[in-house]
């Protein structure tokens, strides 16, 4: 229960106005000193996007000094964000019944006595907003989390009574936040009582990964005023803990008692996130192994024993600009001040770097334009279209019985994939042979035969890969044979089989190639012999000269055979 004290309320309002006058109207700046138990090094990494200030960092330790001047990307979600938000949430300015402090731009609701009422979500945590593109930036949350909110309002004391036709000395008997509750898609999941700084919890969001949910915070406010002459001692009107049917507002009144209640709401849309990505493993005849990770949602790292694959996604933290400025409202006053409570948010962005492993690559056919980061952010965001649903492929040397550990974008949302859940794909070696069927001065006809090197079965290329002869694509038939006629080349002809990606094919194959020299005319035969004899003759002549000039007895080269 908040008690009315006209003197203390006026004093608070004056203090806040003075503070507002002393601040500039420019964008709020981050705190310059660590708070809430954070050390200087960690604290300095959290404020990406703020104007870098060497003055603010001049007294910090060496590393803290550097990070204070730089926007720092993270490879994993920092827990410091939640620690900071809990501390700043508790320090949001408190008021009394005559004054309300509201984030600039947040809408307020008025009733007869309750004025400038609002509830605003301060933070959802743990969470990460993924900046996939300029128009796609879901707020990812894990299986469980918390919603931090702020509630405030003020009370307009009644004076003139329209029914009685004269002023009535009303006494404020009751003025409180009765309850605050959290709803997920309209269903209540948690509730707190008599607090203007609620922390509400959720768990087990329904639906598959990628499902959107609406988190709504509702606050029930109530005031009771009594005729100070007829009832110098306050009495309270009973009101249920929550209005039936969820009505937005209401009031009851008699000749000497007026009770008013109001429900205010704020909502945010979140997307469920789980980094349990599908993993495939390819095993080749030479013992070489690869893994492929294909998913519709971004992830950070995948580890298999001593091998760790880093995706292109990176993280940064920045304050929420909607809380930069606060409005201080009273019956006849309106001022602004730089907010002393600045919630942080973790953001994910696609970087210019492809997966960090020499043997890893990123493939994908559907590309998306990268996002535009806010002004003042100096981070290595992608500058060219990148795969929307990529497959990351990497060569590994980890035993096939090792777990796959995936680090997700949301803190605490990691996944361990058992080896039994990893699809194992055997890659078959292929045997490709190319033969000349006919040749003349203008053209040459060749036959390419493609078979499984292990089973000898013919391979039809229409759905397992691409076969090219002298750069021209051809298709083998059910017998694994393709015949093609091409203009006669000056020398050799090469055929190459490029298989479909092993992680998409029903049967995976390895690449193979073959080369033949085109014969068929005496002139071409002489030309080929000349091409071979010229370098051989040069070598023999050089050996003869060295033998005669130095006496090293290297002539003839076949001496001693």
C-alpha positions in Angstrom: 0.0 0.0 0.0 1.3 3.4 -1.0 0.5 6.2 1.5 -0.3 9.6 0.4 1.9 12.4 1.7 1.5 15.6 -0.1 4.7 17.1 1.2 6.9 14.2 0.3 5.2 13.7 -3.0 5.8 17.4 -4.0 9.4 17.2 -2.8 10.0 14.1 -4.9 8.5 15.8 -7.9 10.7 18.8 -7.4 13.8 16.7 -7.1 13.0 14.8 -10.2 12.4 18.0 -12.2 15.7 19.3 -11.0 17.4 16.2 -12.1 15.7 16.4 -15.5 16.8 20.0 -16.0 20.4 19.0 -15.3 20.4 16.3 -18.0 20.6 16.9 -21.7 17.9 15.9 -24.2 20.4 13.8 -26.2 20.5 10.0 -26.2 21.3 8.6 -22.7 24.8 7.3 -22.1 25.7 4.0 -20.5 26.9 3.9 -16.9 30.6 4.6 -16.5 31.2 2.4 -13.5 30.5 -1.3 -12.9 27.5 -2.1 -10.8 25.4 -5.1 -9.7 28.5 -7.2 -9.0 30.1 -7.0 -12.4 33.8 -6.5 -12.8 35.3 -3.8 -15.0 36.3 -6.1 -17.8 32.9 -7.7 -18.2 31.1 -4.4 -17.7 32.9 -2.7 -20.5 31.9 -5.3 -23.1 28.1 -4.8 -22.6 27.5 -1.5 -24.2 27.8 -2.0 -28.0 26.5 0.8 -30.1 27.2 3.6 -27.6 29.5 6.4 -28.7 33.0 5.2 -27.7 34.5 7.4 -25.1 38.2 7.3 -24.2 37.5 9.6 -21.3 35.2 7.1 -19.7 37.8 4.4 -20.1 40.9 6.3 -19.0 40.9 5.0 -15.4 40.0 1.4 -16.2 42.4 -1.5 -16.3 44.2 -2.2 -19.6 41.7 -4.7 -21.1 38.7 -2.8 -19.7 40.2 0.3 -21.3 40.3 -1.4 -24.7 36.8 -2.9 -24.6 35.3 0.4 -23.5 36.5 1.8 -26.8 35.3 -1.1 -28.9 32.2 -3.0 -29.8 32.8 -6.6 -28.7 31.2 -9.6 -30.4 30.6 -12.7 -28.3 30.8 -16.4 -29.2 28.4 -17.4 -26.4 25.6 -15.6 -24.6 26.9 -13.7 -21.6 25.2 -14.3 -18.2 26.1 -10.7 -17.2 23.1 -9.3 -19.1 20.7 -11.0 -16.8 22.6 -10.0 -13.7 22.6 -6.4 -14.9 18.9 -6.4 -15.7 17.9 -7.8 -12.4 20.0 -5.0 -10.6 18.7 -2.1 -12.8 15.1 -3.4 -12.6 15.2 -3.1 -8.9 16.6 0.4 -9.1 13.9 1.8 -11.4 12.7 5.1 -9.7 9.9 4.7 -7.3 7.1 7.3 -6.8 4.2 8.1 -4.7 0.5 8.8 -5.5 1.1 12.3 -6.9 3.8 11.4 -9.5 4.3 8.8 -12.2 7.6 8.1 -14.0 7.0 6.4 -17.4 9.4 5.5 -20.3 9.2 8.0 -23.0 6.8 6.9 -25.7 4.9 4.3 -23.6 1.2 4.9 -23.7 -0.8 5.7 -20.5 -4.4 5.1 -19.6 -6.6 7.6 -17.7 -9.7 7.1 -15.6 -11.5 9.5 -13.3 -9.1 9.1 -10.4 -6.3 6.9 -11.8 -4.1 8.8 -14.2 -1.2 8.0 -16.5 -1.3 4.3 -15.6 1.0 1.9 -17.5 2.8 -1.4 -17.3 5.9 -1.9 -19.5 8.0 -5.0 -20.0 11.5 -4.2 -18.8 13.2 -7.4 -20.1 12.5 -11.0 -21.1 15.4 -13.2 -20.0 17.2 -15.2 -21.0 16.4 -14.2 -24.6 18.3 -13.2 -27.8 16.9 -11.1 -30.6 18.2 -12.7 -33.9 18.7 -10.0 -36.6 18.2 -12.4 -39.6 17.4 -9.6 -42.0 15.9 -6.1 -41.9 12.3 -7.5 -41.6 13.0 -10.7 -39.7 14.2 -10.4 -36.1 12.5 -12.9 -33.8 13.0 -12.7 -30.1 14.2 -16.2 -29.2 13.5 -17.6 -25.7 14.3 -21.0 -24.2 12.0 -23.5 -22.5 11.8 -21.4 -19.3 12.5 -17.8 -18.4 11.3 -14.6 -16.6 9.6 -11.4 -17.5 10.6 -8.2 -15.6 8.1 -5.4 -15.7 7.5 -2.0 -14.3 4.1 -0.6 -13.2 3.2 3.0 -12.2 0.4 5.5 -12.1 -0.7 8.5 -10.1 -4.0 9.5 -8.3 -5.9 12.6 -9.1 -7.5 13.7 -5.8 -11.2 14.6 -6.2 -12.4 18.0 -5.1 -15.6 19.2 -6.6 -18.5 16.7 -6.4 -20.9 17.1 -9.3 -23.7 15.4 -7.4 -23.5 17.5 -4.3 -22.6 20.6 -6.2 -19.8 21.7 -3.9 -16.2 20.7 -2.9 -15.7 17.6 -0.9 -12.5 16.9 1.1 -11.8 13.4 -0.1 -9.2 11.3 1.7 -7.1 8.8 -0.3 -7.7 5.6 1.7 -6.2 3.0 -0.6 -3.8 3.2 -3.5 -2.2 0.0 -4.7 -1.1 -2.4 -7.4 -3.4 -5.2 -6.4 -1.8 -7.9 -8.5 0.3 -8.4 -11.7 0.0 -11.5 -13.8 1.7 -13.1 -16.8 -0.3 -14.7 -19.6 1.0 -16.9 -22.4 -1.4 -16.7 -25.4 -4.1 -15.6 -23.0 -3.6 -18.3 -20.3 -2.3 -17.2 -16.9 1.0 -18.8 -15.9 2.2 -16.7 -13.0 1.1 -13.9 -10.6 2.6 -11.5 -8.2 0.9 -9.3 -5.6 1.4 -5.7 -4.4 4.5 -4.9 -6.4 5.3 -2.3 -8.9 8.5 -4.2 -10.0 7.2 -7.7 -10.7 9.3 -10.6 -11.9 7.1 -13.3 -13.4 8.1 -16.7 -14.7 7.1 -19.0 -17.5 8.1 -22.5 -18.5 7.3 -25.2 -21.0 6.0 -23.1 -23.9 3.9 -25.2 -26.1 4.6 -26.0 -29.8 7.6 -26.9 -31.8 10.7 -24.9 -32.1 10.0 -21.7 -34.0 6.5 -21.3 -32.6 5.5 -17.8 -31.8 3.8 -17.0 -28.4 2.5 -13.7 -27.0 3.6 -12.9 -23.5 1.2 -10.4 -21.8 1.7 -8.7 -18.5 -1.5 -7.4 -16.9 -1.5 -5.2 -13.8 -4.7 -4.5 -11.7 -4.7 -1.1 -10.0 -7.1 0.1 -7.4 -7.8 3.3 -5.5 -10.3 4.1 -2.8 -11.3 7.7 -1.7 -13.5 8.5 1.3 -15.4 11.6 2.4 -13.1 13.0 5.1 -15.9 14.8 6.9 -18.4 11.9 7.1 -15.7 9.2 7.5 -12.5 10.8 9.0 -11.2 7.2 9.3 -10.8 5.4 6.0 -12.8 2.4 5.2 -12.1 0.0 2.2 -14.5 -1.4 -0.4 -13.9 -5.1 -1.0 -12.9 -5.9 -4.6 -12.0 -9.4 -5.8 -8.4 -10.3 -6.5 -9.0 -10.1 -10.2 -12.1 -8.7 -12.0 -14.3 -11.3 -13.4 -14.1 -11.5 -17.2 -11.0 -9.4 -17.3 -12.8 -6.1 -17.7 -10.4 -3.2 -18.3 -11.8 -0.8 -15.7 -14.6 -0.2 -13.3 -15.8 1.8 -10.3 -18.1 1.6 -7.4 -19.4 4.6 -5.4 -21.8 5.7 -2.8 -22.3 9.1 -1.1 -19.1 8.9 0.9 -16.9 6.2 -0.7 -15.4 5.9 -4.3 -13.4 2.9 -5.4 -11.9 2.7 -8.9 -9.9 -0.1 -10.5 -8.1 -0.4 -13.8 -6.3 -3.1 -15.7 -3.3 -2.1 -17.9 -1.4 -4.4 -20.2 1.8 -4.8 -22.2 2.7 -7.6 -24.6 5.7 -9.0 -26.5 5.9 -11.7 -29.1 8.5 -14.4 -28.5 9.7 -17.4 -30.5 10.6 -20.7 -28.9 14.2 -21.8 -29.6 15.9 -25.1 -29.3 19.4 -25.7 -30.9 18.9 -29.5 -31.1 19.8 -29.5 -34.8 19.8 -32.6 -37.1 23.3 -33.9 -37.7 24.5 -36.4 -40.3 27.9 -38.1 -40.5 29.5 -39.3 -43.7 32.0 -42.2 -43.7 34.3 -42.8 -46.7 36.2 -45.9 -47.7 39.5 -44.2 -46.8 38.3 -43.6 -43.2 37.7 -39.9 -43.7 34.6 -38.6 -41.9 32.5 -35.5 -42.3 29.5 -34.1 -40.5 26.7 -31.9 -41.9 24.4 -29.7 -39.8 21.3 -28.5 -41.6 18.7 -26.4 -39.7 16.1 -23.6 -40.2 17.3 -21.8 -37.1 20.8 -20.3 -36.3 23.2 -21.8 -33.8 26.6 -20.8 -32.5 29.0 -23.8 -32.2 28.9 -27.6 -32.6 31.5 -29.7 -30.8 32.5 -33.3 -31.4 35.2 -34.3 -29.0 38.2 -32.0 -29.7 36.6 -30.6 -32.9 34.5 -27.5 -32.7 32.7 -25.9 -35.6 31.8 -22.2 -35.3 28.9 -21.0 -37.4 28.8 -17.5 -38.9 26.5 -16.2 -36.1 27.9 -13.9 -33.5 26.4 -12.0 -30.5 26.5 -8.5 -29.1 24.8 -6.8 -26.2 23.3 -3.3 -26.2 20.9 -1.3 -24.1 17.3 -1.0 -25.1 16.9 2.6 -26.4 13.2 2.7 -25.5 14.3 3.2 -21.9 16.8 5.9 -22.5 14.5 8.7 -21.4 11.8 8.9 -18.7 8.9 11.3 -18.5 8.0 12.6 -15.0 4.3 13.4 -14.8 2.2 15.1 -12.1 -1.1 17.0 -12.0 0.5 20.2 -13.3 4.0 19.2 -14.2 5.8 17.4 -17.0 9.6 16.9 -17.1 12.1 14.4 -18.6 15.2 12.8 -17.3 17.9 10.4 -18.6 16.9 7.0 -17.3 18.9 5.5 -14.4 17.6 2.0 -15.4 18.8 0.8 -18.7 18.0 -2.8 -19.6 20.4 -4.8 -21.8 19.4 -7.1 -24.6 21.5 -9.8 -26.4 21.4 -9.6 -30.2 22.6 -12.2 -32.8 23.8 -11.2 -36.2 25.3 -13.1 -39.3 28.9 -12.2 -39.6 31.1 -11.9 -42.6 33.1 -15.0 -41.4 32.1 -18.4 -42.7 32.5 -21.3 -40.3 35.7 -21.1 -38.3 37.5 -24.4 -39.3 39.9 -24.9 -42.2 38.0 -28.0 -43.3 34.5 -26.5 -42.9 32.2 -24.8 -45.4 28.7 -23.3 -45.6 26.4 -24.2 -48.4 22.8 -23.2 -49.2 20.7 -22.2 -52.2 18.2 -19.7 -50.7 20.0 -16.5 -49.9 18.8 -13.6 -47.8 20.0 -10.0 -47.5 21.9 -9.3 -44.3 20.5 -7.0 -41.7 21.5 -3.4 -41.2 22.9 -2.9 -37.7 22.0 0.3 -35.7 24.2 3.4 -36.1 27.5 3.5 -34.2 27.8 -0.3 -34.2 31.2 -1.4 -35.4 30.8 -5.2 -35.9 31.7 -7.6 -38.7 28.2 -8.1 -40.0 27.7 -9.8 -43.3 27.7 -7.5 -46.3 26.5 -9.9 -49.0 23.5 -12.2 -49.1 24.0 -15.3 -47.0 22.2 -18.7 -46.8 19.0 -18.5 -45.0 18.9 -22.2 -44.0 22.5 -23.3 -44.5 24.2 -26.6 -44.2 27.5 -26.4 -42.5 29.8 -29.3 -43.5 33.1 -30.1 -41.8 35.7 -32.8 -41.9 36.3 -34.3 -38.5 38.5 -36.9 -36.9 36.3 -37.7 -33.9 35.2 -41.3 -33.1 31.7 -42.1 -34.3 30.5 -42.8 -30.7 31.1 -39.1 -29.5 28.3 -36.9 -28.5 27.6 -33.7 -30.5 27.2 -30.6 -28.2 25.5 -27.6 -29.8 25.6 -24.2 -28.2 22.5 -22.1 -29.0 21.8 -18.4 -29.3 19.8 -18.2 -26.1 21.8 -18.6 -22.8 21.2 -22.0 -21.3 19.6 -23.4 -24.5 22.2 -26.0 -25.4 21.7 -29.5 -26.8 23.6 -32.7 -26.5 22.9 -35.1 -29.4 23.5 -38.7 -28.7 25.5 -40.7 -31.4 22.4 -42.9 -31.9 20.5 -39.8 -33.1 23.2 -38.9 -35.7 22.3 -40.3 -39.2 25.3 -42.2 -40.6 25.8 -42.1 -44.3 28.2 -44.5 -46.2 29.8 -42.8 -49.1 30.3 -45.2 -52.0 33.4 -44.9 -54.2 32.7 -44.6 -58.0 34.6 -45.9 -61.0 34.4 -43.8 -64.1 35.9 -44.9 -67.5 36.0 -42.9 -70.7 36.6 -44.5 -74.1 36.9 -43.2 -77.6 34.4 -44.9 -79.9 35.1 -43.0 -83.1 37.2 -40.1 -84.2 37.8 -38.0 -87.3 39.4 -34.7 -88.1 36.2 -32.8 -87.0 34.7 -34.7 -84.1 35.1 -37.5 -81.7 32.5 -39.8 -80.1 33.1 -41.0 -76.6 31.4 -43.4 -74.2 31.5 -42.8 -70.4 30.6 -45.6 -68.0 29.9 -44.9 -64.3 29.7 -47.7 -61.7 29.7 -48.3 -58.0 33.3 -49.2 -57.3 32.3 -51.6 -54.5 29.3 -53.4 -55.9 29.9 -52.9 -59.7 26.3 -51.7 -60.1 25.7 -49.1 -62.8 24.9 -45.6 -61.6 22.2 -43.5 -63.3 23.1 -39.8 -62.8 19.7 -38.2 -63.1 19.3 -38.0 -59.3 22.7 -38.7 -57.8 25.0 -36.1 -59.4 26.3 -34.6 -62.6 28.6 -36.2 -65.2 30.5 -33.9 -67.6 32.6 -34.8 -70.6 34.9 -32.1 -71.9 32.8 -29.6 -69.9 29.5 -30.8 -71.4 26.9 -32.2 -69.1 25.6 -35.7 -70.0 23.3 -38.2 -68.3 24.0 -41.9 -67.9 21.2 -44.4 -68.6 20.1 -47.3 -66.4 23.2 -49.2 -67.5 25.4 -46.4 -66.3 26.5 -45.5 -69.8 26.5 -42.1 -71.7 27.6 -41.5 -75.3 28.4 -38.1 -76.5 29.9 -36.6 -79.7 32.0 -33.4 -79.3 34.2 -31.3 -81.6 37.6 -32.9 -81.9 39.9 -31.4 -79.1 43.6 -30.7 -79.7 44.7 -33.2 -77.0 43.1 -35.1 -74.1 39.4 -35.3 -73.1 38.5 -35.5 -69.4 35.2 -36.7 -67.9 34.2 -35.9 -64.3 31.5 -37.1 -62.0 30.4 -34.6 -59.3 28.0 -36.3 -56.9 25.0 -34.6 -55.2 25.7 -33.5 -51.6 25.9 -36.6 -49.5 23.6 -35.1 -46.9 20.8 -34.8 -49.4 21.1 -37.9 -51.5 19.4 -41.3 -50.8 22.7 -43.0 -51.8 25.9 -41.0 -51.4 28.7 -41.3 -53.9 32.3 -40.0 -54.1 33.6 -38.0 -57.1 35.7 -39.6 -59.8 37.3 -38.7 -63.2 39.0 -40.2 -66.2 41.1 -38.8 -69.1 41.8 -40.2 -72.6 43.9 -39.1 -75.5 42.1 -38.9 -78.8 43.7 -41.0 -81.5 42.6 -41.9 -85.0 44.9 -40.0 -87.5 48.6 -40.3 -88.2 49.0 -36.6 -87.9 47.5 -36.6 -84.4 49.7 -39.6 -83.4 52.8 -37.8 -84.6 51.8 -34.6 -82.8 51.3 -36.6 -79.5 54.7 -38.3 -79.9 56.4 -35.0 -80.5 54.8 -33.5 -77.4 56.2 -36.4 -75.4 59.6 -36.5 -77.1 60.4 -32.8 -76.7 60.7 -32.7 -72.9 62.4 -36.1 -72.8 65.0 -35.1 -75.3 65.8 -31.9 -73.4 66.3 -33.9 -70.2 68.7 -36.4 -71.9 70.7 -33.6 -73.5 71.1 -31.9 -70.2 72.3 -35.1 -68.5 74.9 -35.6 -71.3 76.3 -32.1 -70.9 76.6 -32.4 -67.2 78.4 -35.8 -67.5 81.0 -34.4 -70.0 81.5 -31.1 -68.2 81.8 -32.3 -64.6 82.8 -35.9 -64.8 80.0 -36.9 -62.4 79.3 -40.0 -64.6 75.6 -39.4 -64.9 75.5 -40.5 -68.5 73.7 -42.5 -69.5 70.9 -41.9 -67.0 70.1 -45.6 -66.9 73.7 -46.4 -65.7 73.6 -49.0 -63.0 70.1 -50.3 -63.7 
